[in-house]
């Protein structure tokens, strides 16, 4: 069985579409991830995203967005669609800035890394 035949069989079984329909979705999305807009043309192939509860095919995503969406929809986190809107507004309007009346600024990266430790050594201790 050729790779194309295997892929077509997989798409039909897993998502209820043909390889040609998958290509139509990709073209409809202008070969971009539906969430971040990054180009998803070429290798690796984009992720075919579907709802794990009901099987509905939603679209094609880059690997990062597919993983983020998967984590957000993990039942242990209990994220509902409105949580995505709340996260969006949270990123636009920081509660820390509103509470303090100023935007506190710290290290621009992951805390605990070697880069952070090097940066922290150069800082004067914060005194309130």
TIRO-2110 file (N, C-alpha, C; in Angstrom, 1 decimal):
// TIRO-2110
0.9, -1.2, 0.0, N, 1, A
0.0, 0.0, 0.0, CA, 1, A
0.9, 1.2, 0.0, C, 1, A
0.6, 2.2, -0.9, N, 2, A
1.4, 3.4, -1.0, CA, 2, A
1.2, 4.3, 0.2, C, 2, A
2.1, 5.2, 0.4, N, 3, A
2.0, 6.2, 1.6, CA, 3, A
0.7, 7.0, 1.4, C, 3, A
0.5, 7.4, 0.1, N, 4, A
-0.7, 8.3, -0.2, CA, 4, A
-2.0, 7.5, 0.1, C, 4, A
-2.0, 6.2, -0.2, N, 5, A
-3.2, 5.4, 0.1, CA, 5, A
-3.4, 5.2, 1.6, C, 5, A
-2.3, 5.0, 2.3, N, 6, A
-2.3, 4.9, 3.8, CA, 6, A
-2.8, 6.2, 4.4, C, 6, A
-2.3, 7.3, 3.9, N, 7, A
-2.8, 8.6, 4.4, CA, 7, A
-4.2, 8.8, 4.2, C, 7, A
-4.7, 8.5, 2.9, N, 8, A
-6.1, 8.7, 2.6, CA, 8, A
-7.0, 7.8, 3.5, C, 8, A
-6.6, 6.6, 3.7, N, 9, A
-7.3, 5.7, 4.6, CA, 9, A
-7.4, 6.2, 6.0, C, 9, A
-6.2, 6.8, 6.5, N, 10, A
-6.2, 7.3, 7.8, CA, 10, A
-7.1, 8.5, 8.0, C, 10, A
-7.0, 9.5, 7.0, N, 11, A
-7.9, 10.6, 7.1, CA, 11, A
-9.4, 10.3, 7.0, C, 11, A
-9.7, 9.3, 6.2, N, 12, A
-11.1, 8.9, 6.1, CA, 12, A
-11.6, 8.2, 7.5, C, 12, A
-10.7, 7.4, 8.0, N, 13, A
-11.1, 6.7, 9.3, CA, 13, A
-11.1, 7.7, 10.4, C, 13, A
-10.1, 8.4, 10.6, N, 14, A
-9.9, 9.3, 11.8, CA, 14, A
-10.8, 10.5, 11.8, C, 14, A
-11.0, 11.1, 10.6, N, 15, A
-11.6, 12.4, 10.5, CA, 15, A
-12.8, 12.5, 9.6, C, 15, A
-13.0, 11.5, 8.8, N, 16, A
-14.2, 11.5, 7.9, CA, 16, A
-14.0, 12.3, 6.6, C, 16, A
-12.7, 12.5, 6.2, N, 17, A
-12.4, 13.3, 5.0, CA, 17, A
-11.5, 12.6, 4.1, C, 17, A
-11.4, 13.0, 2.9, N, 18, A
-10.4, 12.5, 2.0, CA, 18, A
-9.1, 13.4, 2.0, C, 18, A
-8.1, 12.9, 1.4, N, 19, A
-6.9, 13.7, 1.3, CA, 19, A
-7.1, 15.0, 0.5, C, 19, A
-8.0, 14.9, -0.5, N, 20, A
-8.3, 16.1, -1.3, CA, 20, A
-9.1, 17.1, -0.5, C, 20, A
-10.0, 16.6, 0.4, N, 21, A
-10.7, 17.5, 1.3, CA, 21, A
-9.8, 18.2, 2.3, C, 21, A
-8.8, 17.4, 2.7, N, 22, A
-7.8, 18.0, 3.7, CA, 22, A
-7.1, 19.1, 3.0, C, 22, A
-6.7, 19.0, 1.7, N, 23, A
-6.0, 20.0, 0.9, CA, 23, A
-6.9, 21.2, 0.8, C, 23, A
-8.2, 21.0, 0.6, N, 24, A
-9.2, 22.1, 0.5, CA, 24, A
-9.2, 22.9, 1.8, C, 24, A
-9.1, 22.3, 2.9, N, 25, A
-9.1, 23.0, 4.2, CA, 25, A
-7.8, 23.8, 4.3, C, 25, A
-6.7, 23.2, 3.9, N, 26, A
-5.4, 23.9, 4.0, CA, 26, A
-5.4, 25.1, 3.1, C, 26, A
-6.0, 25.0, 1.9, N, 27, A
-6.1, 26.2, 1.0, CA, 27, A
-7.1, 27.2, 1.5, C, 27, A
-8.2, 26.8, 2.1, N, 28, A
-9.1, 27.7, 2.7, CA, 28, A
-8.5, 28.5, 3.8, C, 28, A
-7.6, 27.9, 4.6, N, 29, A
-6.9, 28.6, 5.7, CA, 29, A
-5.7, 29.3, 5.1, C, 29, A
-5.5, 29.4, 3.8, N, 30, A
-4.4, 30.1, 3.2, CA, 30, A
-3.1, 29.6, 3.7, C, 30, A
-3.0, 28.3, 3.9, N, 31, A
-1.8, 27.5, 4.3, CA, 31, A
-1.2, 28.1, 5.6, C, 31, A
-2.1, 28.6, 6.5, N, 32, A
-1.7, 29.1, 7.8, CA, 32, A
-2.5, 28.5, 8.9, C, 32, A
-1.8, 28.5, 10.1, N, 33, A
-2.5, 28.0, 11.3, CA, 33, A
-3.7, 28.9, 11.6, C, 33, A
-4.8, 28.2, 11.9, N, 34, A
-6.0, 29.0, 12.2, CA, 34, A
-5.9, 29.9, 13.5, C, 34, A
-5.0, 29.6, 14.3, N, 35, A
-4.9, 30.3, 15.6, CA, 35, A
-3.8, 31.4, 15.5, C, 35, A
-2.6, 31.0, 15.2, N, 36, A
-1.5, 32.0, 15.3, CA, 36, A
-1.2, 32.6, 13.9, C, 36, A
-1.6, 32.0, 12.8, N, 37, A
-1.4, 32.6, 11.5, CA, 37, A
-0.1, 32.2, 10.9, C, 37, A
0.7, 31.4, 11.6, N, 38, A
2.0, 31.0, 11.1, CA, 38, A
1.8, 30.0, 9.9, C, 38, A
2.7, 30.1, 8.9, N, 39, A
2.6, 29.3, 7.7, CA, 39, A
2.8, 27.8, 8.1, C, 39, A
1.9, 27.0, 7.6, N, 40, A
1.9, 25.5, 7.9, CA, 40, A
2.1, 24.7, 6.6, C, 40, A
2.5, 25.4, 5.6, N, 41, A
2.7, 24.6, 4.3, CA, 41, A
4.0, 23.8, 4.4, C, 41, A
4.1, 22.7, 3.8, N, 42, A
5.3, 21.9, 3.8, CA, 42, A
5.4, 20.9, 4.9, C, 42, A
6.7, 20.6, 5.2, N, 43, A
7.0, 19.6, 6.3, CA, 43, A
7.4, 20.4, 7.6, C, 43, A
7.1, 19.9, 8.7, N, 44, A
6.2, 18.8, 9.0, CA, 44, A
4.7, 19.2, 8.7, C, 44, A
3.9, 18.2, 8.4, N, 45, A
2.5, 18.5, 8.0, CA, 45, A
1.8, 19.2, 9.2, C, 45, A
0.9, 20.0, 9.0, N, 46, A
0.1, 20.6, 10.1, CA, 46, A
-0.7, 19.5, 10.8, C, 46, A
-1.1, 19.9, 12.0, N, 47, A
-2.0, 18.9, 12.8, CA, 47, A
-3.4, 19.1, 12.4, C, 47, A
-4.1, 18.0, 12.2, N, 48, A
-5.5, 18.0, 11.9, CA, 48, A
-6.2, 18.0, 13.2, C, 48, A
-6.8, 19.1, 13.6, N, 49, A
-7.4, 19.3, 14.9, CA, 49, A
-8.8, 18.9, 14.9, C, 49, A
-9.2, 18.1, 15.9, N, 50, A
-10.6, 17.7, 16.1, CA, 50, A
-10.9, 17.7, 17.6, C, 50, A
-12.2, 17.8, 17.8, N, 51, A
-12.8, 17.8, 19.2, CA, 51, A
-12.8, 16.3, 19.7, C, 51, A
-12.1, 16.1, 20.8, N, 52, A
-12.0, 14.7, 21.3, CA, 52, A
-13.3, 14.3, 21.9, C, 52, A
-14.2, 15.2, 22.3, N, 53, A
-15.5, 14.8, 22.9, CA, 53, A
-16.5, 14.3, 21.8, C, 53, A
-16.5, 15.0, 20.7, N, 54, A
-17.6, 14.6, 19.7, CA, 54, A
-17.0, 14.2, 18.3, C, 54, A
-15.7, 14.3, 18.1, N, 55, A
-15.0, 14.0, 16.9, CA, 55, A
-15.1, 15.0, 15.8, C, 55, A
-15.7, 16.2, 16.0, N, 56, A
-15.8, 17.2, 15.0, CA, 56, A
-14.5, 17.7, 14.6, C, 56, A
-14.2, 17.7, 13.3, N, 57, A
-13.0, 18.2, 12.7, CA, 57, A
-13.1, 19.7, 12.7, C, 57, A
-12.1, 20.4, 13.3, N, 58, A
-12.1, 21.9, 13.4, CA, 58, A
-11.3, 22.6, 12.4, C, 58, A
-10.1, 22.1, 12.1, N, 59, A
-9.2, 22.7, 11.1, CA, 59, A
-7.8, 22.2, 11.3, C, 59, A
-6.9, 23.0, 10.7, N, 60, A
-5.5, 22.6, 10.7, CA, 60, A
-4.7, 23.6, 11.6, C, 60, A
-3.8, 23.1, 12.4, N, 61, A
-3.0, 24.0, 13.3, CA, 61, A
-1.5, 23.6, 13.2, C, 61, A
-0.7, 24.6, 13.6, N, 62, A
0.7, 24.3, 13.8, CA, 62, A
0.9, 23.5, 15.1, C, 62, A
2.0, 22.9, 15.3, N, 63, A
2.2, 22.0, 16.4, CA, 63, A
2.1, 22.7, 17.7, C, 63, A
2.6, 23.9, 17.8, N, 64, A
2.5, 24.7, 19.1, CA, 64, A
1.0, 25.0, 19.5, C, 64, A
0.3, 25.4, 18.5, N, 65, A
-1.1, 25.8, 18.8, CA, 65, A
-1.9, 24.5, 19.1, C, 65, A
-1.6, 23.4, 18.4, N, 66, A
-2.3, 22.2, 18.7, CA, 66, A
-2.1, 21.7, 20.1, C, 66, A
-0.8, 21.8, 20.5, N, 67, A
-0.5, 21.4, 21.9, CA, 67, A
-1.1, 22.3, 22.9, C, 67, A
-1.1, 23.6, 22.7, N, 68, A
-1.7, 24.5, 23.6, CA, 68, A
-3.2, 24.3, 23.8, C, 68, A
-3.8, 24.1, 22.7, N, 69, A
-5.3, 23.9, 22.7, CA, 69, A
-5.6, 22.5, 23.4, C, 69, A
-4.7, 21.5, 23.1, N, 70, A
-4.9, 20.2, 23.8, CA, 70, A
-4.8, 20.3, 25.3, C, 70, A
-3.8, 21.1, 25.7, N, 71, A
-3.6, 21.3, 27.2, CA, 71, A
-4.7, 22.0, 27.8, C, 71, A
-5.2, 23.1, 27.1, N, 72, A
-6.2, 23.9, 27.6, CA, 72, A
-7.6, 23.1, 27.7, C, 72, A
-7.8, 22.2, 26.8, N, 73, A
-9.0, 21.4, 26.8, CA, 73, A
-8.9, 20.2, 27.7, C, 73, A
-7.8, 19.9, 28.3, N, 74, A
-7.6, 18.8, 29.2, CA, 74, A
-8.7, 18.9, 30.3, C, 74, A
-9.4, 17.9, 30.5, N, 75, A
-10.6, 17.9, 31.5, CA, 75, A
-10.1, 18.2, 32.9, C, 75, A
-8.8, 17.9, 33.2, N, 76, A
-8.3, 18.2, 34.5, CA, 76, A
-8.2, 19.7, 34.7, C, 76, A
-8.0, 20.5, 33.6, N, 77, A
-7.9, 22.0, 33.7, CA, 77, A
-9.3, 22.6, 33.7, C, 77, A
-10.3, 21.9, 33.1, N, 78, A
-11.7, 22.3, 33.0, CA, 78, A
-11.8, 23.7, 32.3, C, 78, A
-11.0, 23.9, 31.2, N, 79, A
-11.1, 25.1, 30.4, CA, 79, A
-12.4, 25.1, 29.5, C, 79, A
-13.2, 26.1, 29.6, N, 80, A
-14.3, 26.2, 28.7, CA, 80, A
-14.0, 27.3, 27.7, C, 80, A
-14.7, 27.4, 26.6, N, 81, A
-14.4, 28.4, 25.6, CA, 81, A
-14.3, 29.8, 26.1, C, 81, A
-15.1, 30.1, 27.1, N, 82, A
-15.0, 31.5, 27.7, CA, 82, A
-13.7, 31.7, 28.4, C, 82, A
-13.0, 30.7, 28.8, N, 83, A
-11.7, 30.8, 29.4, CA, 83, A
-10.7, 31.4, 28.4, C, 83, A
-10.8, 31.1, 27.2, N, 84, A
-9.9, 31.6, 26.1, CA, 84, A
-10.1, 33.1, 26.0, C, 84, A
-11.4, 33.5, 26.1, N, 85, A
-11.6, 35.0, 26.0, CA, 85, A
-11.1, 35.7, 27.3, C, 85, A
-11.2, 35.1, 28.4, N, 86, A
-10.7, 35.6, 29.6, CA, 86, A
-9.2, 35.7, 29.6, C, 86, A
-8.5, 34.7, 29.0, N, 87, A
-7.1, 34.7, 28.8, CA, 87, A
-6.7, 35.8, 27.9, C, 87, A
-7.4, 36.0, 26.8, N, 88, A
-7.1, 37.1, 25.9, CA, 88, A
-7.2, 38.4, 26.6, C, 88, A
-8.2, 38.7, 27.3, N, 89, A
-8.3, 40.0, 28.0, CA, 89, A
-7.3, 40.1, 29.1, C, 89, A
-6.9, 39.0, 29.7, N, 90, A
-5.9, 39.0, 30.8, CA, 90, A
-4.6, 39.5, 30.1, C, 90, A
-4.2, 39.0, 28.9, N, 91, A
-3.0, 39.3, 28.3, CA, 91, A
-3.0, 40.8, 27.8, C, 91, A
-4.2, 41.3, 27.5, N, 92, A
-4.3, 42.7, 27.1, CA, 92, A
-4.3, 43.7, 28.3, C, 92, A
-4.9, 43.3, 29.4, N, 93, A
-5.1, 44.1, 30.6, CA, 93, A
-4.6, 43.4, 31.8, C, 93, A
-3.4, 43.7, 32.2, N, 94, A
-2.8, 43.0, 33.3, CA, 94, A
-3.3, 43.5, 34.6, C, 94, A
-3.9, 42.6, 35.4, N, 95, A
-4.4, 43.0, 36.7, CA, 95, A
-3.4, 43.5, 37.7, C, 95, A
-2.1, 43.1, 37.6, N, 96, A
-1.0, 43.6, 38.4, CA, 96, A
-0.9, 45.1, 38.2, C, 96, A
-0.9, 45.5, 36.9, N, 97, A
-0.7, 47.0, 36.6, CA, 97, A
-1.9, 47.8, 37.1, C, 97, A
-3.1, 47.2, 37.0, N, 98, A
-4.3, 47.9, 37.4, CA, 98, A
-4.3, 48.0, 39.0, C, 98, A
-3.9, 47.0, 39.7, N, 99, A
-3.9, 47.0, 41.1, CA, 99, A
-2.8, 48.0, 41.7, C, 99, A
-1.7, 48.0, 41.0, N, 100, A
-0.6, 48.8, 41.5, CA, 100, A
-0.5, 50.2, 40.9, C, 100, A
-1.3, 50.4, 39.9, N, 101, A
-1.2, 51.7, 39.2, CA, 101, A
0.1, 51.9, 38.4, C, 101, A
0.8, 50.9, 38.2, N, 102, A
2.0, 50.9, 37.4, CA, 102, A
2.3, 49.5, 36.8, C, 102, A
3.0, 49.4, 35.8, N, 103, A
3.4, 48.1, 35.2, CA, 103, A
4.7, 47.7, 35.8, C, 103, A
4.7, 46.7, 36.7, N, 104, A
6.0, 46.2, 37.2, CA, 104, A
6.7, 45.4, 36.1, C, 104, A
8.0, 45.6, 36.0, N, 105, A
8.8, 44.9, 35.0, CA, 105, A
9.9, 44.1, 35.6, C, 105, A
10.0, 42.8, 35.3, N, 106, A
11.0, 42.0, 35.8, CA, 106, A
11.8, 41.4, 34.7, C, 106, A
12.3, 40.2, 34.9, N, 107, A
13.2, 39.5, 33.9, CA, 107, A
12.3, 39.1, 32.7, C, 107, A
12.8, 39.4, 31.5, N, 108, A
12.1, 39.1, 30.3, CA, 108, A
12.4, 37.7, 29.8, C, 108, A
12.1, 36.6, 30.5, N, 109, A
12.3, 35.3, 30.1, CA, 109, A
12.0, 34.3, 31.3, C, 109, A
12.4, 33.1, 31.1, N, 110, A
12.1, 32.1, 32.1, CA, 110, A
12.9, 32.2, 33.4, C, 110, A
12.3, 32.3, 34.5, N, 111, A
12.9, 32.4, 35.8, CA, 111, A
13.6, 31.1, 36.2, C, 111, A
14.8, 31.2, 36.7, N, 112, A
15.5, 29.9, 37.2, CA, 112, A
16.5, 29.4, 36.2, C, 112, A
16.6, 30.0, 35.0, N, 113, A
17.6, 29.6, 34.0, CA, 113, A
18.9, 30.2, 34.3, C, 113, A
20.0, 29.8, 33.6, N, 114, A
21.3, 30.3, 33.8, CA, 114, A
21.3, 31.8, 33.4, C, 114, A
20.5, 32.1, 32.3, N, 115, A
20.4, 33.5, 31.8, CA, 115, A
19.8, 34.4, 32.9, C, 115, A
18.8, 33.9, 33.6, N, 116, A
18.1, 34.6, 34.7, CA, 116, A
19.1, 34.9, 35.8, C, 116, A
19.9, 33.8, 36.2, N, 117, A
20.8, 34.0, 37.3, CA, 117, A
21.9, 35.0, 37.0, C, 117, A
22.3, 35.0, 35.8, N, 118, A
23.3, 36.0, 35.3, CA, 118, A
22.7, 37.4, 35.4, C, 118, A
21.5, 37.6, 34.9, N, 119, A
20.8, 38.8, 34.9, CA, 119, A
20.6, 39.3, 36.4, C, 119, A
20.1, 38.4, 37.2, N, 120, A
19.8, 38.7, 38.6, CA, 120, A
21.0, 39.2, 39.4, C, 120, A
22.2, 38.7, 39.1, N, 121, A
23.4, 39.1, 39.8, CA, 121, A
23.7, 40.6, 39.5, C, 121, A
23.3, 41.1, 38.4, N, 122, A
23.6, 42.5, 38.0, CA, 122, A
22.6, 43.5, 38.6, C, 122, A
21.5, 42.9, 39.1, N, 123, A
20.4, 43.8, 39.6, CA, 123, A
20.7, 44.2, 41.0, C, 123, A
20.3, 45.4, 41.4, N, 124, A
20.4, 45.8, 42.8, CA, 124, A
19.2, 45.3, 43.5, C, 124, A
19.3, 44.9, 44.7, N, 125, A
18.2, 44.3, 45.4, CA, 125, A
17.0, 45.3, 45.5, C, 125, A
15.8, 44.8, 45.3, N, 126, A
14.6, 45.6, 45.4, CA, 126, A
14.3, 46.0, 46.9, C, 126, A
14.2, 47.2, 47.1, N, 127, A
13.9, 47.7, 48.5, CA, 127, A
12.6, 48.4, 48.4, C, 127, A
11.6, 48.0, 49.2, N, 128, A
10.3, 48.7, 49.2, CA, 128, A
10.3, 49.9, 50.1, C, 128, A
END
